Amino acid sequence: MPSPISHLLASLNRSHITHSDIQPLFKALQNDNQVQIHHAGNSFEGRSIQRITYGSGPIVILAWTQMHGNEATATASVFDMLDILLQQKDERLSDARALFTLHIVPMLNPDGAQRCIRHNAQAIDINRDAMAKQTLEGNVLMNLVDSLKPNIAFNLHDQSPYYQCGTNGHPSTIAFLAPAFDLDKTVDSNRHLAMALIGRMTEAITPHIPNCVARYDDTFSPRSFGDRIAGKGAATILIESGACYDDPNRQVARRMNVVAMLEAMCLLKEQAEGSISAECLNEYQQAYWSIPENTSETLSSLVIRGLHFVGAHSYQAGVSIKQTARYSNQFFIDAVGDLGVQAGLNEYDANELTYDSGNVHTLNAPTIISNESYKQWLKQGVIQFQGEVHNLINQSDYQVLLNQPIPADPHALILQQPAYFLMRRGDSVVAAVINGALIELQ
């Protein structure tokens, strides 16, 4: 039988989630006696921060999401997980209510979520406020930790789409960390458990996203809540949701968060029942160190390989294209040359193609641009238009350059400039990059 929120979960398949988006789920949950809804506090601008409690068992788990307002993937995940628990869809956890007390804060930073920004309404990064404690939201979290005394803490975030899993060319769709609680990176019993849980979680999700699970850097960060909470005795696990191929709303990471957290609960159940040995836990803990490192900024939205540039000095180079920001719809030329280990969420082999900066067409009359007509313009070598704005009627799925400066050198790209150019095979334009989107014309 569906839970009260089952029919609402599809509404969370979006690039960003705000405070108002999750209110219907809270309202629906009020009708289920398996959970309790608590008012945990208010944000700087007075929005309610709510806590959901499921179960009444001895193993206390606290999970919080959207500490950074523009990191919403796991907000959907925690509702998905709750839906599974309410329906007892995972038979391994049919007795979860008796074994666990699960506390969920689905949105710690509703003001930042409203603006789709990392920080709160004070312009403070809540996750750098664990020492100064100048944010209402940060104090809400720490008060919950002090009062609930969780055994396990899930610190749920999103990361840049440009993290790579080691140097294997694949995106880091999920990155785990058992954060250090001191400069020496001491591994006490709680951190050992966090590492073992991550080893087990990695084992569970790797078949779904092979080569896309990474381990986050464990440099001690005294201002960060995860590190501080680990120091308070909770086995703390950071989960960073990242990019996946052809997945703009991070629904793959959304699902993997659920698989991982439920698997962690299964291991905790086995430990409580005495059905898992200390040797097995040690093996999971050692497996933690075998997870490839999360490599920053070595992935791009699009990588063009081996493009020829012909001019006074001809050369061949790779081209890296990135988004100006995660929620931006603008893409720019990030790097040109030997890209080393840089990989792309999308890659294109241009070894037989030549760069063309394109031509400009002057608009003398109203011109309608459709997907098909735009491709015809591109085939003719037109990359941008000049003239009166009202003369260009763009009905295509692509952005169109209008009245932009013409590149000073038609034989070279310019870094940090918008990503628009053509690629030729002989006299024919066979592909184009339009605001970072690859369009194949043949």
C-alpha angles and dihedrals in degrees: 000000000000119000121240090264100042094098092049100053095085088061088068093064093105137110093251137020126208135194093263091051093065099042093088088057092052090048091050092048091056087074094058117084091201091077139043126211116215131187103234097181144289134282123238089270094045102260115149119254107206133197126206119206123199123181133358104236130134097255105082118203126184120193125179132181140189096031079148106052096222095051103086106147097099092045086073090042096058091053089048090051092048090050090055092048093047090053094040088230091154103067091196088067100042089125094045095121091060095044103038139045103202119193118189128189101188097188122020095171108043093159092057089045090054090057095035090235134130097237132061127250090279089059088245123136099233091206090062093051101076092109103033094040095200096142125083089215094053091050090051089057096045092047089054091051092049095046101038096038095206121209090205127031123194110199103192123198145150124239136202115289087233099072113114126207100247106304097307095115094247127115120255096243092171126019122187132199136181094203122224117242097201140029091260091058090231116197107216125171093278095049089045088055091048090053092048091050090051090050089055093043090051090051089054099049101035094082088057096046108020115195091008103094117096141176118239123227112271100208106147112256109191093189093055123095097221092058092045093047090050086055090056091063104266120131093239124201125188115204116191116194113213142173130299132188115284092354110118095167094047094239091151091058088044091059094042092055088058095046090048098048094046089050090052089053090051092054091048089052091051090049092050091049093046092238095125122065128228087241091058091049089052090052091053089048091052090047087061090069091051093062110108116253121259103250114206125228097351094119129073136194090241132008121193111201125212101351115176120231114197123197140095086326114028120205144157123236147162120246125213119200125191141178116256088229135348096263095034121109092209124097129193142191103267104175141354126198134033101003095192110197093352109131133182137231080222124024133191129194108224098166091125095041136088129218118248121184090205135226135274124241119205115223111225096163138020109294125193116212116204127171091263097042090048090056089051091052089050092050087054089054098254112142100164144015134226130199141063113353092226090059092067115075107183111199094156129104091244135079114249125214111235126180095345125153114272113242112261091224115038090196099058140050122237119227119240091017123123112282105249123132144123132239123211137198103202108311095341127090104225102170142014138196109219114184089331095313117120114226117188112205100186 
